[in-house]
Amino acid sequence: MEIEKFVQSPELKKEYNLEQAETLWKINRVVAPITILIPVVLIMFSDSINFPDVYREMFVGRIYAIVLGFVVVISSMIPRLKNRGQTFSFLLFLGFSFMAAHLNGVMNNDSSALTNWILTSIIGCGILPLSLTYTAAVVFISFVYYLIIYFSHGFLPDLAFRMTLINVGSASIAAMAFKVAQFRIREREFFFRKSLRLANVEIEKLNNKLKDENIHLTMELEVAKHIQTLVLPQKEDYTNFHDLDISCLMIPADEVGGDYYDTISFEKEGIITMGDVTDHGLHSGLIMMMVHTAIRTLIHIEKNDIKKIFRIINKLLYDFRHKTSDHRIMTLIILKYLGRGKFRMTGQHESIIIISKDGTFKDIPSIDYGMFAGLENNVEKYLDILEFELKNDDILILYTDGLTEAMNENNEEFGKDGIIKSAMTVKNGSADIIRSTIVKNCLNHMGHEKPYDDMSIMIIKKLYKEN
């Protein structure tokens, strides 16, 4: 959040102003006695001796600082007035500035009086953390008062008069410019302090929560794994496609994986999806479940425009990634099944493999039809539609890279060749048999090596059913 928006928030603005007022209230305890002591000492040991001709006139000017100083001293001792620190600091600065202006007026711009006014302006305008509005008001009122006193004593606007206006005015403006910079720093300090305080509160809450969660971590991971199993399509979900034989399997590399697939049927049509969140583990699994829920929800709103569904999922992941400062993105393809073996596809994932009944196959890259979900804010320019058709007994194979990149002890990948060769040997079998054969051959290829990424596969075989 920008500091300007932060300070303009009514609640935080009020808190910021109260904090500044209380700070000034505490400063007044120290500064106010000094503003009383200085003129009193000067009256007793300087004015009557060094300036006997204007002693009485100077005494009047000193009274401004002394009287208002006493008012501020008293206010700084009353706790319930701490929210009025700005007002009493205004009076404090006004009293001392009036004294300086009065002395300049009655002493015809004596160098000592001018120096006193310049120092007063620099301290009050630049160092005293009084608001800019109050500060400018003191400067303006003091100059008006100075002009009244100066001309009422019959003095002429000579060079010393003009130099007083220039020197005091320049010192005041320069000091107020410094004050503006101070205010910005103070506001930012307030913002970061509040943010840090809130963050510390959240961290403390998280630490307390983690103390309990660490005890149950293993149990909760098992629960998460179970939930992930539940959100993946069950047997009854993909047997509802009356002319498609579908078989799916995911083998996670950790307790929870980032692979995702789903099948949603409605009437003779449906939506089939597959994706892979980068990395694996609990966080990737949570993102996978979030996408699963979002797509399931969107299907009830938009069944036909798969590009629109992809755009919404992409925006969801993009916003989530930036909100959480997370690096994970997702490959994702969305297929709309139109019935009678016809498909429309968009998105980017691994290539899709189609094995025909006659034993030929197609390896169709998806890179030309989409973009990684969550990588960019707007992916409209990357999205395209692929239309294809499965004839009777044709096989569509969808998979994640954990399957193709599965290594054996010689660092050899199972690869797409492994998938195609395995499927070819049982292409006349059911989707379950094809899927089981591919997975079995992949695991045999790995031998004793552990899977380092989630492995998912979906087999879709076109059945001969027209009704």
N, C-alpha and C positions, 0 to 999 in steps of 0.2 A: 504494500500500500504506500502511495506517495505521501510525503509529509504534509503537503497542503490538504489533501483529503483527510488525512489523519486528524489534523488540528481542527478541521471544519466539522468533524463529527461532534454533535451537541454534547454528548456525555463526556467525551475525552477533552473537548475544548474547555468544558467547565472544570474538569479535573486539572487540566494544564493551568488554567487561570488561578485556581485556588492554590495550586502548588507555588506559582510565582508570587502570589500575594503573601503566602506564609513565609516564603524566602525573604521578601522585602520586610515583612514584619520583624523577622529576626535580625536583619541588617540594621533596621532602625534602632534597635537596642544599643548598637555600637556607634552608629554614625550620629544619631541625634544628640547624645551628650557632648560629642566633639563640636557640633555646630553651636552648642551653647557655650562651651568652654572657650573656644577661639575668640568670639566677639567680646566676651567678658574680660578676658586677659588683655585684649587690645584696648578696651575702654579704660581699664585700670592703669596700664603701663605704657600706652603708646599714644592714643588719640590726643589726650590733653597736653602731652608734652611736645609731640611732633607737629600737631595741627591745631594749635590753640584757637585760630580764627574760625575754624569750621567744626570745632569740637561738638557743639550742640547739634549741628546738622548731621554729623556722623553718628551721633548717639541714636538719633531717630532711626537711621538705617540699621544699626546694630540690633535695635529692638525687634525688627522683623524676624531676624534669625533666632533671637533668644526666645521670643514668645512662641513662635511656631515650633521651635525645637523642644520647648517644654511640653507642648501639646502632643508631639510625636513620642516623646519619652514616656508620658503617661499612657498613651495608647499602646505602646510596645510592651507594657506590663500587664495588659488585660488580655487574657487568652481568647476570649470570645470575639475580640477585634482582629484576630490574626487573618481573617478573610478580607480585611480592609487594608491590607498592607500597601496596596497600590495608592490608595487615597492619601494615607499618611506620609508615604514617601514623596508624593506630589507636593504636599504641604511643606515637607522638609526642604526639598529642592527649591520650592517657590520662595521660602523665607530667606534662604542663603542667596538665591539669585536676586531677590529684591534688595537685599543688603548691598550686594556688589553693584547693582544698577544705581542705587541711591547714592553710594559713595562716589561713583563716577560722575553723577550729575552734579553733586554739590561741590566736588573737588576739581571741577573743570577738567576732567580726564587726566588726572594725575597718573603718572606711570605706575605707582604702587597700586592704585585703585584699579587701573586697567589690567594689570597682571592678576590681581585678585579675581576680577570678573572672568578673565580668560580661563584661569585654573578652575573656577567654579563651573563654567560651561563645559569644560572638558570632562571634569569628574561627573557632573550631573547628567550630561548628554551621552557620554561614552561609557562610563564605568558603572554608575548606579543602574541596576537592572529595572528601571522604570519603563513602562510602556512608551512606545514612540509617540502616541497621541498625547499623553500627559507631558512628555518631555517637550514636544513642539509647543504645547500650550504655555508652559513655563517660559520658554524662550521668547515667544511672541509677547506675552504679558509684560515680561521684564523689559523688553525693548520699548514698548509703549510707555511704561512707567519711567524709564530713563529719559525719553524725549520730553515727557511732561516736566520732570524735575529739572532737566538741563535748561530748557527754555524759560521755565518759570523763574529761574535765578538770573535771567538776563544774559546768559552766555550766547555767543554767536557760533554758527556752524563753521568753525574754522577747520584747519587741517587735522588738528588733534581729534575733533569731533568725528570727522569722516574716517580717520584711522581707527577710532574706537569701534564704529559701526562695522568697518571691514574686518578688523581683527577678531572682535568678539563673534561676529556673524560667521566668519570663516571657521573659527574654532568650533562653534556650535554645529555647523553643518557637517564638518569633518567628523566630529565626535558622534553625531547622529548616524552618519554613514557607517561608522564602526559599530554602532549599536545595532543597526540592521543586520550586519554580519553576525553579531553576537546572538541576536534573537534566532536567526536561522540555525546556528549551532546549538543553541539551547533547546529549540524545538526538536531538532534531530536527536539530540541526546535524550530528550524526554521520550521520543518515539522508540528509540532502540532500547532504552531502559525498560519501558513498558513491555515491549516485545520480549525482551530477555526475561522479565519477571513472569510473563505469561508462559514463556517456553519452559522456565524453571518449574513452574507449577505443573505443567504438562509432563515434564520429565520426572518430577517427583511422583506424579500419579502413575506414570508408566513403570517406574522402578518398583513402586509398591505392588503394581499389578503383576510385574514380572516375577516377583518373589513367589507369588502364588502360582503363576502360570508355569514356572520352571518345574514345579513339583508334578504338574499334570501334563507336561509337554508331550510325553510319549503317548499318553492316552488320547490327547487332543489331535495329534497327528494321525492316529488310527481313525478317529472320528472323521477328520478331514478326508482321509483316503476313502472312507466309506461313503461320504457325501459325494466325492468325485465319481465314485462308481455309480452312485444313484443318478447323477445328472447325465452320465453317458447313456445313450439310447439302450434300452433293454430289448429283449427279443421281440416282445409284442409291438414295439415302436416301429421296427423296420420290416416286420412281416405284414404290415397293413398296406404296403404297396402291392397291389394285386397282381401286377405283371412283372415285378422285379424280385429277384432272389438276392437278399442282402445279408452279409456277414461282416461283423466288426470285432476288433480286438485292440486293446491298448495295454502295453507292458511298461509301466513307469520305471524310470531309472532310480527314483528316490521314493520316499513315502508318498509324495504327491507330485504329479507331473503337470506339464504345461501343454500337452497335446490336447486337441479338441476335435470332436466330430459329433454330428447330430443328424438325425433323420426325422422329419416331420411330415406326415402325410395328411392330406385333406382331399376327400373324394378320390378321383383318379390321378390327382396331381400331388405335388409335395415339394419340400425344400430339403436339400442335402448339403451339409457344410463340413469342411475340414480345415483345421488350422494348427498352428504351432506357435506358442509363446516362446520367445527366446529365453534360454536358460531353462532350468527345471527346479523343482522344489516347491515349497509351500506358497511362496509369492506368485510364482508362475501359475500354480494351480488355482489360486484365488482369482487371477485375471481371467483364466480360462472359464471359471464358473461365472464370472461377471458377464463375459461375452455370451455364454450359453443362455443366461437369464435374459439378456437384452434381445438376442435374436428370437428367442421363444416369445417374448412380448411383442416384438415388431411384426412377427408373422401374423398376429391377430389384427394388425392395423394395415399392413401392406404385404400382400401375398405375391404380387406380380412384378413390382419394380425392384429387382435384386440389386441394381446399382444404388438405389436410394437406401436400401438396407445397409449396403457396404459403407456408404458415406456416413451414415449415422453411427455405425460401429466404429469407424475410423475416428470420428470426432470424439466419441466417448473415450477411446483409448488415448488419443492425443491429449485431451484435457486431463485425464487421470495421470498420465505420465508426467506432465508438467506440474501438476498439483503435488505429486508425491516425489518429484525429482528422481524418478525411476528411469532406468535405461531400457526397459523391456518394451519390445514391439511385437508384432504378431503377423505371421503369414496367414492368409485366410482366403479360401475360395467358397463361393456360394453358388450352388447349382439349383436351378428351378426345373423340376421334372414336370413336363407338359403332358405326360401320358404317351402311350404308343411308342415308347423308346426314345422320345425326343427330349433333349436337354438344352438349357441355356445356362451359361456360366460366366461369372465375373470374379475378379480378385486375383491375387498372386500367392502362389504356394509352390509346392513341387509340381513337376509335370504330371499330367494324367496319362495313364496307359490304357489303351483300348486293344483288346485281343479279339480278333474276329473268329467266327466259327471255323473258317477255313485255315486257321493257324497263322495268319498274318497279324501284324500288330502296328499300332501307331503310338508314338511317344510325343505328346503335344505339350510344349512348354506353356506355362501360364503367365510368363513374364510380360507378355504383350497385352494382358487383359486387366492389369491392376497394379497396385502398389502395396507395400507392407502397411498393414493397419496400425495407425498410431504414430507413424514416422513424420508425416506432414499434416498440417491443419486442413488442407483442402486437396483432395485426390481426384477431383472430378476429371481433370485433363488426362489422368492415367487410366481411367476405367474404360473398358470396352466389353463387348459381349461376344462370347464364342458359342455358336450353335452346332450341335452334333446329334447324331442319332445312333442308337444301338439297335441292331437287327436281332432277331431271335437267336439266342445262345451266345451273343456277343458279351464280352466281359469288360467292365470298367474297373480299374484298380486305382484307388486313392491311398496315399501313404504319407508318412512324415519322414524327415531325413534321418531320424534315429534308426530306421530300418535299413536304408541304403548305405548309411555310414557306419553300420555295425562292423567292427574290426575283429579279425582273428589274431592269433599270436604273431603272425608275420606282417601285421599292419596292412592287411588286404581288406578292402571294403566288400560288403555283400553286394552293394550296388543295384542299379536298376536291372542289370543283366541277371542278377540272382533272382529278382522278383519275377521277371519275364520267363526265365527258364523253368523256375519252379511251377508257375501257373500253366505253362504249356504242357507239362507232363500230366496234368489233371484237368485240362480245360473242359472236358466233357462232364466233369463232376459238378456237384452243387457248390454254391458260394462258400458254405462251411468247409467243404473238403479243400477247395482252392486256398482259402485263408489259412487253414491248418497246415497245409503243405508248405506254403511260403514261410510261415512263422517257424515251423519245425526245421526247415532247411537253413533259415537264418541263424537259429540257435545252434544248430550243428556246425555252421560255418564259424561261429564265435568260439566254440569249444568251451574252455574254462574262463574265457575273458568275460568280465562283467559289462553290462550295458552302461554306457556313459551318457546316454540320452534316451528320452522316452521313445518307444516304438509303437506306432499305431498303423493300422491297415484297415481298409474297407473294400470289400469285394461286392460289386453290383453286377448281377447277371440278368440279362433280359430273357424273360420267359415267354412262351407262346400262349398268350391269353389276350383275346381281343375284347372280351366283355367284362 
